[in-house]
Amino acid sequence: MVITKETDMRVLSVEVEVAKKTKKGQVCSWCGGMIMKGETFETVRLRVTERGIAKTVSEKLHPECTVAASTLSDVPTFVFGEYRRGTNVKVPV
């Protein structure tokens, strides 16, 4: 699940799991790019509340995308594939 600006979510906590290599291809939630087999990725776990209900959301990101996401004040309110890999530059629509 990707967190979007259209929802009424509040972030309670953010946890980044130690980087590991993928055994199969994954898709980065930040840039929408492929995380190829054998590449390193990080799992970002967000504890959020949405409409009063608490839940945990997990996203897989390239390590450089995790760094880029941590520098924005409105993160984790992003739309899947909204940014270029490893940057805070939005992809033109």
PDB file of N, CA, C and O in Angstrom:
ATOM      1  N   MET A   1       0.835  -1.173   0.000  1.00  0.00           N
ATOM      2  CA  MET A   1       0.000   0.000   0.000  1.00  0.00           C
ATOM      3  C   MET A   1       0.881   1.237   0.000  1.00  0.00           C
ATOM      4  O   MET A   1       1.813   1.337   0.798  1.00  0.00           O
ATOM      5  N   VAL A   2       0.599   2.161  -0.873  1.00  0.00           N
ATOM      6  CA  VAL A   2       1.337   3.411  -0.943  1.00  0.00           C
ATOM      7  C   VAL A   2       0.481   4.498  -0.331  1.00  0.00           C
ATOM      8  O   VAL A   2      -0.720   4.591  -0.584  1.00  0.00           O
ATOM      9  N   ILE A   3       1.122   5.312   0.475  1.00  0.00           N
ATOM     10  CA  ILE A   3       0.396   6.393   1.138  1.00  0.00           C
ATOM     11  C   ILE A   3       0.213   7.536   0.150  1.00  0.00           C
ATOM     12  O   ILE A   3       1.173   7.979  -0.481  1.00  0.00           O
ATOM     13  N   THR A   4      -1.004   8.006   0.020  1.00  0.00           N
ATOM     14  CA  THR A   4      -1.264   9.098  -0.907  1.00  0.00           C
ATOM     15  C   THR A   4      -1.776  10.315  -0.168  1.00  0.00           C
ATOM     16  O   THR A   4      -2.235  10.219   0.971  1.00  0.00           O
ATOM     17  N   LYS A   5      -1.694  11.449  -0.817  1.00  0.00           N
ATOM     18  CA  LYS A   5      -2.133  12.704  -0.214  1.00  0.00           C
ATOM     19  C   LYS A   5      -3.653  12.762  -0.057  1.00  0.00           C
ATOM     20  O   LYS A   5      -4.169  13.588   0.696  1.00  0.00           O
ATOM     21  N   GLU A   6      -4.359  11.897  -0.758  1.00  0.00           N
ATOM     22  CA  GLU A   6      -5.815  11.923  -0.708  1.00  0.00           C
ATOM     23  C   GLU A   6      -6.377  11.310   0.575  1.00  0.00           C
ATOM     24  O   GLU A   6      -7.555  11.500   0.880  1.00  0.00           O
ATOM     25  N   THR A   7      -5.564  10.586   1.324  1.00  0.00           N
ATOM     26  CA  THR A   7      -6.060   9.936   2.529  1.00  0.00           C
ATOM     27  C   THR A   7      -5.833  10.828   3.742  1.00  0.00           C
ATOM     28  O   THR A   7      -5.056  11.782   3.694  1.00  0.00           O
ATOM     29  N   ASP A   8      -6.509  10.509   4.809  1.00  0.00           N
ATOM     30  CA  ASP A   8      -6.383  11.252   6.053  1.00  0.00           C
ATOM     31  C   ASP A   8      -5.501  10.453   6.998  1.00  0.00           C
ATOM     32  O   ASP A   8      -5.982   9.930   8.002  1.00  0.00           O
ATOM     33  N   MET A   9      -4.208  10.353   6.684  1.00  0.00           N
ATOM     34  CA  MET A   9      -3.286   9.560   7.485  1.00  0.00           C
ATOM     35  C   MET A   9      -2.403  10.442   8.346  1.00  0.00           C
ATOM     36  O   MET A   9      -2.016  11.544   7.957  1.00  0.00           O
ATOM     37  N   ARG A  10      -2.096   9.926   9.525  1.00  0.00           N
ATOM     38  CA  ARG A  10      -1.137  10.565  10.421  1.00  0.00           C
ATOM     39  C   ARG A  10      -0.082   9.525  10.753  1.00  0.00           C
ATOM     40  O   ARG A  10      -0.399   8.393  11.118  1.00  0.00           O
ATOM     41  N   VAL A  11       1.175   9.922  10.623  1.00  0.00           N
ATOM     42  CA  VAL A  11       2.276   8.995  10.879  1.00  0.00           C
ATOM     43  C   VAL A  11       2.622   9.013  12.357  1.00  0.00           C
ATOM     44  O   VAL A  11       2.862  10.072  12.937  1.00  0.00           O
ATOM     45  N   LEU A  12       2.645   7.827  12.963  1.00  0.00           N
ATOM     46  CA  LEU A  12       3.000   7.701  14.369  1.00  0.00           C
ATOM     47  C   LEU A  12       4.479   7.380  14.537  1.00  0.00           C
ATOM     48  O   LEU A  12       5.124   7.900  15.447  1.00  0.00           O
ATOM     49  N   SER A  13       5.027   6.523  13.664  1.00  0.00           N
ATOM     50  CA  SER A  13       6.446   6.175  13.733  1.00  0.00           C
ATOM     51  C   SER A  13       6.927   5.654  12.389  1.00  0.00           C
ATOM     52  O   SER A  13       6.142   5.168  11.574  1.00  0.00           O
ATOM     53  N   VAL A  14       8.245   5.766  12.172  1.00  0.00           N
ATOM     54  CA  VAL A  14       8.878   5.271  10.953  1.00  0.00           C
ATOM     55  C   VAL A  14      10.070   4.417  11.361  1.00  0.00           C
ATOM     56  O   VAL A  14      10.875   4.822  12.200  1.00  0.00           O
ATOM     57  N   GLU A  15      10.179   3.236  10.768  1.00  0.00           N
ATOM     58  CA  GLU A  15      11.286   2.320  11.053  1.00  0.00           C
ATOM     59  C   GLU A  15      11.860   1.836   9.731  1.00  0.00           C
ATOM     60  O   GLU A  15      11.119   1.386   8.856  1.00  0.00           O
ATOM     61  N   VAL A  16      13.180   1.927   9.584  1.00  0.00           N
ATOM     62  CA  VAL A  16      13.834   1.446   8.369  1.00  0.00           C
ATOM     63  C   VAL A  16      14.582   0.169   8.707  1.00  0.00           C
ATOM     64  O   VAL A  16      15.442   0.151   9.587  1.00  0.00           O
ATOM     65  N   GLU A  17      14.245  -0.897   7.996  1.00  0.00           N
ATOM     66  CA  GLU A  17      14.908  -2.189   8.193  1.00  0.00           C
ATOM     67  C   GLU A  17      16.259  -2.161   7.485  1.00  0.00           C
ATOM     68  O   GLU A  17      16.411  -1.534   6.437  1.00  0.00           O
ATOM     69  N   VAL A  18      17.213  -2.834   8.058  1.00  0.00           N
ATOM     70  CA  VAL A  18      18.554  -2.905   7.487  1.00  0.00           C
ATOM     71  C   VAL A  18      18.467  -3.367   6.036  1.00  0.00           C
ATOM     72  O   VAL A  18      17.683  -4.255   5.697  1.00  0.00           O
ATOM     73  N   ALA A  19      19.287  -2.749   5.184  1.00  0.00           N
ATOM     74  CA  ALA A  19      19.292  -3.083   3.757  1.00  0.00           C
ATOM     75  C   ALA A  19      19.656  -4.546   3.545  1.00  0.00           C
ATOM     76  O   ALA A  19      20.517  -5.101   4.229  1.00  0.00           O
ATOM     77  N   LYS A  20      18.978  -5.149   2.582  1.00  0.00           N
ATOM     78  CA  LYS A  20      19.302  -6.532   2.222  1.00  0.00           C
ATOM     79  C   LYS A  20      19.123  -6.695   0.730  1.00  0.00           C
ATOM     80  O   LYS A  20      18.523  -5.845   0.072  1.00  0.00           O
ATOM     81  N   LYS A  21      19.644  -7.790   0.191  1.00  0.00           N
ATOM     82  CA  LYS A  21      19.550  -8.045  -1.240  1.00  0.00           C
ATOM     83  C   LYS A  21      18.283  -8.830  -1.539  1.00  0.00           C
ATOM     84  O   LYS A  21      17.922  -9.766  -0.826  1.00  0.00           O
ATOM     85  N   THR A  22      17.626  -8.427  -2.604  1.00  0.00           N
ATOM     86  CA  THR A  22      16.386  -9.086  -2.981  1.00  0.00           C
ATOM     87  C   THR A  22      16.669 -10.411  -3.682  1.00  0.00           C
ATOM     88  O   THR A  22      17.635 -10.537  -4.435  1.00  0.00           O
ATOM     89  N   LYS A  23      15.813 -11.394  -3.422  1.00  0.00           N
ATOM     90  CA  LYS A  23      15.933 -12.703  -4.058  1.00  0.00           C
ATOM     91  C   LYS A  23      15.124 -12.749  -5.350  1.00  0.00           C
ATOM     92  O   LYS A  23      15.315 -13.635  -6.182  1.00  0.00           O
ATOM     93  N   LYS A  24      14.231 -11.795  -5.506  1.00  0.00           N
ATOM     94  CA  LYS A  24      13.443 -11.671  -6.729  1.00  0.00           C
ATOM     95  C   LYS A  24      13.236 -10.180  -6.978  1.00  0.00           C
ATOM     96  O   LYS A  24      13.455  -9.362  -6.085  1.00  0.00           O
ATOM     97  N   GLY A  25      12.827  -9.839  -8.152  1.00  0.00           N
ATOM     98  CA  GLY A  25      12.613  -8.432  -8.473  1.00  0.00           C
ATOM     99  C   GLY A  25      11.530  -7.791  -7.615  1.00  0.00           C
ATOM    100  O   GLY A  25      10.515  -8.418  -7.309  1.00  0.00           O
ATOM    101  N   GLN A  26      11.751  -6.553  -7.236  1.00  0.00           N
ATOM    102  CA  GLN A  26      10.781  -5.771  -6.464  1.00  0.00           C
ATOM    103  C   GLN A  26      10.600  -4.426  -7.176  1.00  0.00           C
ATOM    104  O   GLN A  26      11.377  -4.085  -8.068  1.00  0.00           O
ATOM    105  N   VAL A  27       9.592  -3.679  -6.788  1.00  0.00           N
ATOM    106  CA  VAL A  27       9.371  -2.352  -7.337  1.00  0.00           C
ATOM    107  C   VAL A  27       9.517  -1.339  -6.210  1.00  0.00           C
ATOM    108  O   VAL A  27       8.935  -1.510  -5.139  1.00  0.00           O
ATOM    109  N   CYS A  28      10.292  -0.286  -6.447  1.00  0.00           N
ATOM    110  CA  CYS A  28      10.507   0.761  -5.454  1.00  0.00           C
ATOM    111  C   CYS A  28       9.261   1.643  -5.365  1.00  0.00           C
ATOM    112  O   CYS A  28       8.779   2.145  -6.381  1.00  0.00           O
ATOM    113  N   SER A  29       8.748   1.828  -4.169  1.00  0.00           N
ATOM    114  CA  SER A  29       7.551   2.639  -3.974  1.00  0.00           C
ATOM    115  C   SER A  29       7.816   4.127  -4.193  1.00  0.00           C
ATOM    116  O   SER A  29       6.884   4.876  -4.486  1.00  0.00           O
ATOM    117  N   TRP A  30       9.060   4.568  -4.058  1.00  0.00           N
ATOM    118  CA  TRP A  30       9.400   5.983  -4.202  1.00  0.00           C
ATOM    119  C   TRP A  30       9.456   6.394  -5.671  1.00  0.00           C
ATOM    120  O   TRP A  30       8.799   7.349  -6.086  1.00  0.00           O
ATOM    121  N   CYS A  31      10.258   5.650  -6.458  1.00  0.00           N
ATOM    122  CA  CYS A  31      10.479   6.060  -7.847  1.00  0.00           C
ATOM    123  C   CYS A  31       9.728   5.196  -8.864  1.00  0.00           C
ATOM    124  O   CYS A  31       9.625   5.562 -10.035  1.00  0.00           O
ATOM    125  N   GLY A  32       9.211   4.062  -8.420  1.00  0.00           N
ATOM    126  CA  GLY A  32       8.507   3.166  -9.333  1.00  0.00           C
ATOM    127  C   GLY A  32       9.443   2.317 -10.171  1.00  0.00           C
ATOM    128  O   GLY A  32       8.994   1.547 -11.019  1.00  0.00           O
ATOM    129  N   GLY A  33      10.751   2.452  -9.939  1.00  0.00           N
ATOM    130  CA  GLY A  33      11.743   1.685 -10.696  1.00  0.00           C
ATOM    131  C   GLY A  33      11.917   0.283 -10.143  1.00  0.00           C
ATOM    132  O   GLY A  33      11.535  -0.008  -9.009  1.00  0.00           O
ATOM    133  N   MET A  34      12.494  -0.572 -10.954  1.00  0.00           N
ATOM    134  CA  MET A  34      12.731  -1.957 -10.546  1.00  0.00           C
ATOM    135  C   MET A  34      13.913  -2.055  -9.598  1.00  0.00           C
ATOM    136  O   MET A  34      14.929  -1.386  -9.784  1.00  0.00           O
ATOM    137  N   ILE A  35      13.772  -2.887  -8.591  1.00  0.00           N
ATOM    138  CA  ILE A  35      14.867  -3.308  -7.731  1.00  0.00           C
ATOM    139  C   ILE A  35      15.155  -4.730  -8.218  1.00  0.00           C
ATOM    140  O   ILE A  35      14.426  -5.671  -7.907  1.00  0.00           O
ATOM    141  N   MET A  36      16.214  -4.858  -8.974  1.00  0.00           N
ATOM    142  CA  MET A  36      16.509  -6.114  -9.657  1.00  0.00           C
ATOM    143  C   MET A  36      17.016  -7.179  -8.687  1.00  0.00           C
ATOM    144  O   MET A  36      17.523  -6.862  -7.611  1.00  0.00           O
ATOM    145  N   LYS A  37      16.876  -8.431  -9.076  1.00  0.00           N
ATOM    146  CA  LYS A  37      17.361  -9.562  -8.279  1.00  0.00           C
ATOM    147  C   LYS A  37      18.836  -9.325  -7.929  1.00  0.00           C
ATOM    148  O   LYS A  37      19.652  -9.033  -8.803  1.00  0.00           O
ATOM    149  N   GLY A  38      19.164  -9.457  -6.639  1.00  0.00           N
ATOM    150  CA  GLY A  38      20.531  -9.263  -6.164  1.00  0.00           C
ATOM    151  C   GLY A  38      20.851  -7.838  -5.753  1.00  0.00           C
ATOM    152  O   GLY A  38      21.881  -7.605  -5.120  1.00  0.00           O
ATOM    153  N   GLU A  39      19.990  -6.866  -6.098  1.00  0.00           N
ATOM    154  CA  GLU A  39      20.210  -5.477  -5.685  1.00  0.00           C
ATOM    155  C   GLU A  39      19.784  -5.295  -4.228  1.00  0.00           C
ATOM    156  O   GLU A  39      18.967  -6.048  -3.699  1.00  0.00           O
ATOM    157  N   THR A  40      20.356  -4.284  -3.608  1.00  0.00           N
ATOM    158  CA  THR A  40      20.024  -3.963  -2.228  1.00  0.00           C
ATOM    159  C   THR A  40      18.773  -3.088  -2.175  1.00  0.00           C
ATOM    160  O   THR A  40      18.589  -2.200  -3.007  1.00  0.00           O
ATOM    161  N   PHE A  41      17.918  -3.350  -1.185  1.00  0.00           N
ATOM    162  CA  PHE A  41      16.735  -2.513  -0.949  1.00  0.00           C
ATOM    163  C   PHE A  41      16.530  -2.376   0.552  1.00  0.00           C
ATOM    164  O   PHE A  41      17.101  -3.131   1.339  1.00  0.00           O
ATOM    165  N   GLU A  42      15.715  -1.410   0.937  1.00  0.00           N
ATOM    166  CA  GLU A  42      15.363  -1.218   2.345  1.00  0.00           C
ATOM    167  C   GLU A  42      13.858  -1.284   2.492  1.00  0.00           C
ATOM    168  O   GLU A  42      13.119  -0.829   1.619  1.00  0.00           O
ATOM    169  N   THR A  43      13.412  -1.844   3.584  1.00  0.00           N
ATOM    170  CA  THR A  43      11.984  -1.881   3.892  1.00  0.00           C
ATOM    171  C   THR A  43      11.701  -0.787   4.906  1.00  0.00           C
ATOM    172  O   THR A  43      12.296  -0.755   5.983  1.00  0.00           O
ATOM    173  N   VAL A  44      10.790   0.106   4.555  1.00  0.00           N
ATOM    174  CA  VAL A  44      10.392   1.192   5.447  1.00  0.00           C
ATOM    175  C   VAL A  44       9.028   0.818   6.009  1.00  0.00           C
ATOM    176  O   VAL A  44       8.069   0.620   5.263  1.00  0.00           O
ATOM    177  N   ARG A  45       8.953   0.722   7.334  1.00  0.00           N
ATOM    178  CA  ARG A  45       7.680   0.404   7.996  1.00  0.00           C
ATOM    179  C   ARG A  45       7.160   1.667   8.670  1.00  0.00           C
ATOM    180  O   ARG A  45       7.861   2.312   9.450  1.00  0.00           O
ATOM    181  N   LEU A  46       5.931   1.999   8.355  1.00  0.00           N
ATOM    182  CA  LEU A  46       5.293   3.188   8.908  1.00  0.00           C
ATOM    183  C   LEU A  46       4.119   2.759   9.768  1.00  0.00           C
ATOM    184  O   LEU A  46       3.260   2.000   9.321  1.00  0.00           O
ATOM    185  N   ARG A  47       4.082   3.236  10.981  1.00  0.00           N
ATOM    186  CA  ARG A  47       2.913   3.018  11.844  1.00  0.00           C
ATOM    187  C   ARG A  47       2.058   4.257  11.676  1.00  0.00           C
ATOM    188  O   ARG A  47       2.491   5.359  12.015  1.00  0.00           O
ATOM    189  N   VAL A  48       0.853   4.094  11.159  1.00  0.00           N
ATOM    190  CA  VAL A  48      -0.009   5.226  10.841  1.00  0.00           C
ATOM    191  C   VAL A  48      -1.408   5.034  11.412  1.00  0.00           C
ATOM    192  O   VAL A  48      -1.802   3.931  11.791  1.00  0.00           O
ATOM    193  N   THR A  49      -2.147   6.139  11.463  1.00  0.00           N
ATOM    194  CA  THR A  49      -3.572   6.058  11.740  1.00  0.00           C
ATOM    195  C   THR A  49      -4.295   6.647  10.539  1.00  0.00           C
ATOM    196  O   THR A  49      -3.897   7.683  10.006  1.00  0.00           O
ATOM    197  N   GLU A  50      -5.345   5.985  10.126  1.00  0.00           N
ATOM    198  CA  GLU A  50      -6.168   6.470   9.024  1.00  0.00           C
ATOM    199  C   GLU A  50      -7.615   6.393   9.459  1.00  0.00           C
ATOM    200  O   GLU A  50      -8.143   5.316   9.736  1.00  0.00           O
ATOM    201  N   ARG A  51      -8.239   7.535   9.513  1.00  0.00           N
ATOM    202  CA  ARG A  51      -9.637   7.624   9.965  1.00  0.00           C
ATOM    203  C   ARG A  51      -9.819   6.947  11.322  1.00  0.00           C
ATOM    204  O   ARG A  51     -10.816   6.266  11.565  1.00  0.00           O
ATOM    205  N   GLY A  52      -8.827   7.150  12.208  1.00  0.00           N
ATOM    206  CA  GLY A  52      -8.906   6.628  13.563  1.00  0.00           C
ATOM    207  C   GLY A  52      -8.473   5.187  13.739  1.00  0.00           C
ATOM    208  O   GLY A  52      -8.480   4.675  14.859  1.00  0.00           O
ATOM    209  N   ILE A  53      -8.093   4.514  12.647  1.00  0.00           N
ATOM    210  CA  ILE A  53      -7.676   3.116  12.724  1.00  0.00           C
ATOM    211  C   ILE A  53      -6.161   3.038  12.554  1.00  0.00           C
ATOM    212  O   ILE A  53      -5.619   3.536  11.568  1.00  0.00           O
ATOM    213  N   ALA A  54      -5.479   2.411  13.517  1.00  0.00           N
ATOM    214  CA  ALA A  54      -4.018   2.271  13.454  1.00  0.00           C
ATOM    215  C   ALA A  54      -3.650   1.053  12.620  1.00  0.00           C
ATOM    216  O   ALA A  54      -4.301   0.011  12.699  1.00  0.00           O
ATOM    217  N   LYS A  55      -2.590   1.199  11.813  1.00  0.00           N
ATOM    218  CA  LYS A  55      -2.105   0.080  11.013  1.00  0.00           C
ATOM    219  C   LYS A  55      -0.641   0.302  10.662  1.00  0.00           C
ATOM    220  O   LYS A  55      -0.111   1.402  10.822  1.00  0.00           O
ATOM    221  N   THR A  56       0.002  -0.754  10.182  1.00  0.00           N
ATOM    222  CA  THR A  56       1.391  -0.683   9.744  1.00  0.00           C
ATOM    223  C   THR A  56       1.435  -0.833   8.239  1.00  0.00           C
ATOM    224  O   THR A  56       0.786  -1.712   7.671  1.00  0.00           O
ATOM    225  N   VAL A  57       2.209   0.037   7.592  1.00  0.00           N
ATOM    226  CA  VAL A  57       2.375   0.015   6.142  1.00  0.00           C
ATOM    227  C   VAL A  57       3.848  -0.251   5.854  1.00  0.00           C
ATOM    228  O   VAL A  57       4.714   0.405   6.432  1.00  0.00           O
ATOM    229  N   SER A  58       4.146  -1.201   4.970  1.00  0.00           N
ATOM    230  CA  SER A  58       5.527  -1.504   4.593  1.00  0.00           C
ATOM    231  C   SER A  58       5.753  -1.144   3.135  1.00  0.00           C
ATOM    232  O   SER A  58       4.936  -1.466   2.273  1.00  0.00           O
ATOM    233  N   GLU A  59       6.867  -0.475   2.865  1.00  0.00           N
ATOM    234  CA  GLU A  59       7.243  -0.089   1.509  1.00  0.00           C
ATOM    235  C   GLU A  59       8.677  -0.523   1.251  1.00  0.00           C
ATOM    236  O   GLU A  59       9.511  -0.449   2.153  1.00  0.00           O
ATOM    237  N   LYS A  60       8.981  -0.973   0.041  1.00  0.00           N
ATOM    238  CA  LYS A  60      10.343  -1.329  -0.350  1.00  0.00           C
ATOM    239  C   LYS A  60      10.896  -0.200  -1.205  1.00  0.00           C
ATOM    240  O   LYS A  60      10.252   0.246  -2.154  1.00  0.00           O
ATOM    241  N   LEU A  61      12.109   0.263  -0.854  1.00  0.00           N
ATOM    242  CA  LEU A  61      12.733   1.369  -1.571  1.00  0.00           C
ATOM    243  C   LEU A  61      14.207   1.079  -1.846  1.00  0.00           C
ATOM    244  O   LEU A  61      14.860   0.353  -1.097  1.00  0.00           O
ATOM    245  N   HIS A  62      14.727   1.671  -2.953  1.00  0.00           N
ATOM    246  CA  HIS A  62      16.168   1.681  -3.166  1.00  0.00           C
ATOM    247  C   HIS A  62      16.782   2.421  -1.976  1.00  0.00           C
ATOM    248  O   HIS A  62      16.140   3.330  -1.450  1.00  0.00           O
ATOM    249  N   PRO A  63      17.996   2.078  -1.525  1.00  0.00           N
ATOM    250  CA  PRO A  63      18.609   2.801  -0.411  1.00  0.00           C
ATOM    251  C   PRO A  63      18.693   4.314  -0.662  1.00  0.00           C
ATOM    252  O   PRO A  63      18.460   5.107   0.250  1.00  0.00           O
ATOM    253  N   GLU A  64      19.024   4.709  -1.888  1.00  0.00           N
ATOM    254  CA  GLU A  64      19.113   6.140  -2.191  1.00  0.00           C
ATOM    255  C   GLU A  64      17.745   6.815  -2.187  1.00  0.00           C
ATOM    256  O   GLU A  64      17.650   8.015  -1.928  1.00  0.00           O
ATOM    257  N   CYS A  65      16.694   6.063  -2.469  1.00  0.00           N
ATOM    258  CA  CYS A  65      15.338   6.620  -2.404  1.00  0.00           C
ATOM    259  C   CYS A  65      14.900   6.801  -0.955  1.00  0.00           C
ATOM    260  O   CYS A  65      14.168   7.739  -0.639  1.00  0.00           O
ATOM    261  N   THR A  66      15.347   5.905  -0.069  1.00  0.00           N
ATOM    262  CA  THR A  66      15.065   6.068   1.359  1.00  0.00           C
ATOM    263  C   THR A  66      15.688   7.350   1.866  1.00  0.00           C
ATOM    264  O   THR A  66      15.058   8.089   2.622  1.00  0.00           O
ATOM    265  N   VAL A  67      16.922   7.629   1.459  1.00  0.00           N
ATOM    266  CA  VAL A  67      17.606   8.865   1.863  1.00  0.00           C
ATOM    267  C   VAL A  67      16.857  10.083   1.329  1.00  0.00           C
ATOM    268  O   VAL A  67      16.630  11.045   2.063  1.00  0.00           O
ATOM    269  N   ALA A  68      16.477  10.044   0.060  1.00  0.00           N
ATOM    270  CA  ALA A  68      15.742  11.161  -0.543  1.00  0.00           C
ATOM    271  C   ALA A  68      14.411  11.389   0.172  1.00  0.00           C
ATOM    272  O   ALA A  68      14.026  12.531   0.421  1.00  0.00           O
ATOM    273  N   ALA A  69      13.715  10.315   0.498  1.00  0.00           N
ATOM    274  CA  ALA A  69      12.422  10.431   1.176  1.00  0.00           C
ATOM    275  C   ALA A  69      12.569  11.037   2.566  1.00  0.00           C
ATOM    276  O   ALA A  69      11.694  11.773   3.021  1.00  0.00           O
ATOM    277  N   SER A  70      13.675  10.729   3.240  1.00  0.00           N
ATOM    278  CA  SER A  70      13.854  11.225   4.606  1.00  0.00           C
ATOM    279  C   SER A  70      14.142  12.720   4.660  1.00  0.00           C
ATOM    280  O   SER A  70      14.084  13.316   5.736  1.00  0.00           O
ATOM    281  N   THR A  71      14.450  13.337   3.525  1.00  0.00           N
ATOM    282  CA  THR A  71      14.777  14.765   3.523  1.00  0.00           C
ATOM    283  C   THR A  71      13.571  15.661   3.269  1.00  0.00           C
ATOM    284  O   THR A  71      13.678  16.882   3.379  1.00  0.00           O
ATOM    285  N   LEU A  72      12.432  15.077   2.934  1.00  0.00           N
ATOM    286  CA  LEU A  72      11.231  15.881   2.680  1.00  0.00           C
ATOM    287  C   LEU A  72      10.356  15.964   3.918  1.00  0.00           C
ATOM    288  O   LEU A  72      10.201  14.981   4.643  1.00  0.00           O
ATOM    289  N   SER A  73       9.794  17.120   4.155  1.00  0.00           N
ATOM    290  CA  SER A  73       8.956  17.302   5.344  1.00  0.00           C
ATOM    291  C   SER A  73       7.594  16.636   5.201  1.00  0.00           C
ATOM    292  O   SER A  73       6.992  16.261   6.207  1.00  0.00           O
ATOM    293  N   ASP A  74       7.087  16.477   3.963  1.00  0.00           N
ATOM    294  CA  ASP A  74       5.753  15.884   3.791  1.00  0.00           C
ATOM    295  C   ASP A  74       5.799  14.378   3.570  1.00  0.00           C
ATOM    296  O   ASP A  74       4.763  13.749   3.353  1.00  0.00           O
ATOM    297  N   VAL A  75       6.989  13.799   3.622  1.00  0.00           N
ATOM    298  CA  VAL A  75       7.088  12.342   3.527  1.00  0.00           C
ATOM    299  C   VAL A  75       6.557  11.771   4.821  1.00  0.00           C
ATOM    300  O   VAL A  75       6.896  12.313   5.873  1.00  0.00           O
ATOM    301  N   PRO A  76       5.781  10.757   4.834  1.00  0.00           N
ATOM    302  CA  PRO A  76       5.596   9.775   3.788  1.00  0.00           C
ATOM    303  C   PRO A  76       4.350   9.966   2.943  1.00  0.00           C
ATOM    304  O   PRO A  76       3.810   8.982   2.439  1.00  0.00           O
ATOM    305  N   THR A  77       3.869  11.192   2.767  1.00  0.00           N
ATOM    306  CA  THR A  77       2.699  11.382   1.917  1.00  0.00           C
ATOM    307  C   THR A  77       3.153  11.512   0.470  1.00  0.00           C
ATOM    308  O   THR A  77       3.330  12.624  -0.029  1.00  0.00           O
ATOM    309  N   PHE A  78       3.338  10.401  -0.194  1.00  0.00           N
ATOM    310  CA  PHE A  78       3.760  10.425  -1.589  1.00  0.00           C
ATOM    311  C   PHE A  78       2.930   9.435  -2.380  1.00  0.00           C
ATOM    312  O   PHE A  78       2.318   8.523  -1.824  1.00  0.00           O
ATOM    313  N   VAL A  79       2.921   9.628  -3.668  1.00  0.00           N
ATOM    314  CA  VAL A  79       2.192   8.749  -4.575  1.00  0.00           C
ATOM    315  C   VAL A  79       3.209   7.850  -5.260  1.00  0.00           C
ATOM    316  O   VAL A  79       4.289   8.308  -5.632  1.00  0.00           O
ATOM    317  N   PHE A  80       2.876   6.588  -5.430  1.00  0.00           N
ATOM    318  CA  PHE A  80       3.767   5.610  -6.048  1.00  0.00           C
ATOM    319  C   PHE A  80       4.396   6.168  -7.316  1.00  0.00           C
ATOM    320  O   PHE A  80       3.692   6.644  -8.206  1.00  0.00           O
ATOM    321  N   GLY A  81       5.738   6.111  -7.400  1.00  0.00           N
ATOM    322  CA  GLY A  81       6.454   6.539  -8.595  1.00  0.00           C
ATOM    323  C   GLY A  81       6.485   8.032  -8.832  1.00  0.00           C
ATOM    324  O   GLY A  81       6.789   8.474  -9.940  1.00  0.00           O
ATOM    325  N   GLU A  82       6.176   8.819  -7.814  1.00  0.00           N
ATOM    326  CA  GLU A  82       6.061  10.273  -7.972  1.00  0.00           C
ATOM    327  C   GLU A  82       7.421  10.964  -8.144  1.00  0.00           C
ATOM    328  O   GLU A  82       7.493  12.039  -8.739  1.00  0.00           O
ATOM    329  N   TYR A  83       8.489  10.362  -7.634  1.00  0.00           N
ATOM    330  CA  TYR A  83       9.806  10.996  -7.656  1.00  0.00           C
ATOM    331  C   TYR A  83      10.795  10.204  -8.506  1.00  0.00           C
ATOM    332  O   TYR A  83      10.619   9.007  -8.731  1.00  0.00           O
ATOM    333  N   ARG A  84      11.842  10.895  -8.978  1.00  0.00           N
ATOM    334  CA  ARG A  84      12.936  10.235  -9.691  1.00  0.00           C
ATOM    335  C   ARG A  84      13.780   9.466  -8.692  1.00  0.00           C
ATOM    336  O   ARG A  84      13.850   9.820  -7.515  1.00  0.00           O
ATOM    337  N   ARG A  85      14.425   8.402  -9.176  1.00  0.00           N
ATOM    338  CA  ARG A  85      15.224   7.535  -8.294  1.00  0.00           C
ATOM    339  C   ARG A  85      16.297   8.344  -7.545  1.00  0.00           C
ATOM    340  O   ARG A  85      17.103   9.055  -8.145  1.00  0.00           O
ATOM    341  N   GLY A  86      16.273   8.206  -6.216  1.00  0.00           N
ATOM    342  CA  GLY A  86      17.285   8.797  -5.366  1.00  0.00           C
ATOM    343  C   GLY A  86      17.228  10.308  -5.237  1.00  0.00           C
ATOM    344  O   GLY A  86      18.165  10.915  -4.718  1.00  0.00           O
ATOM    345  N   THR A  87      16.146  10.932  -5.698  1.00  0.00           N
ATOM    346  CA  THR A  87      16.054  12.395  -5.628  1.00  0.00           C
ATOM    347  C   THR A  87      14.709  12.839  -5.068  1.00  0.00           C
ATOM    348  O   THR A  87      13.799  12.035  -4.866  1.00  0.00           O
ATOM    349  N   ASN A  88      14.612  14.140  -4.825  1.00  0.00           N
ATOM    350  CA  ASN A  88      13.348  14.758  -4.425  1.00  0.00           C
ATOM    351  C   ASN A  88      12.690  15.450  -5.624  1.00  0.00           C
ATOM    352  O   ASN A  88      11.780  16.261  -5.453  1.00  0.00           O
ATOM    353  N   VAL A  89      13.147  15.129  -6.819  1.00  0.00           N
ATOM    354  CA  VAL A  89      12.620  15.727  -8.033  1.00  0.00           C
ATOM    355  C   VAL A  89      11.413  14.920  -8.497  1.00  0.00           C
ATOM    356  O   VAL A  89      11.518  13.719  -8.748  1.00  0.00           O
ATOM    357  N   LYS A  90      10.266  15.589  -8.609  1.00  0.00           N
ATOM    358  CA  LYS A  90       9.064  14.892  -9.045  1.00  0.00           C
ATOM    359  C   LYS A  90       9.125  14.600 -10.542  1.00  0.00           C
ATOM    360  O   LYS A  90       9.670  15.382 -11.321  1.00  0.00           O
ATOM    361  N   VAL A  91       8.568  13.484 -10.919  1.00  0.00           N
ATOM    362  CA  VAL A  91       8.479  13.106 -12.323  1.00  0.00           C
ATOM    363  C   VAL A  91       7.400  13.964 -12.970  1.00  0.00           C
ATOM    364  O   VAL A  91       6.280  14.022 -12.461  1.00  0.00           O
ATOM    365  N   PRO A  92       7.710  14.633 -14.084  1.00  0.00           N
ATOM    366  CA  PRO A  92       6.680  15.465 -14.745  1.00  0.00           C
ATOM    367  C   PRO A  92       5.503  14.612 -15.203  1.00  0.00           C
ATOM    368  O   PRO A  92       5.670  13.485 -15.668  1.00  0.00           O
ATOM    369  N   VAL A  93       4.334  15.167 -15.063  1.00  0.00           N
ATOM    370  CA  VAL A  93       3.119  14.432 -15.452  1.00  0.00           C
ATOM    371  C   VAL A  93       2.751  14.752 -16.871  1.00  0.00           C
ATOM    372  O   VAL A  93       1.759  14.233 -17.383  1.00  0.00           O
TER     373      VAL A  93
END
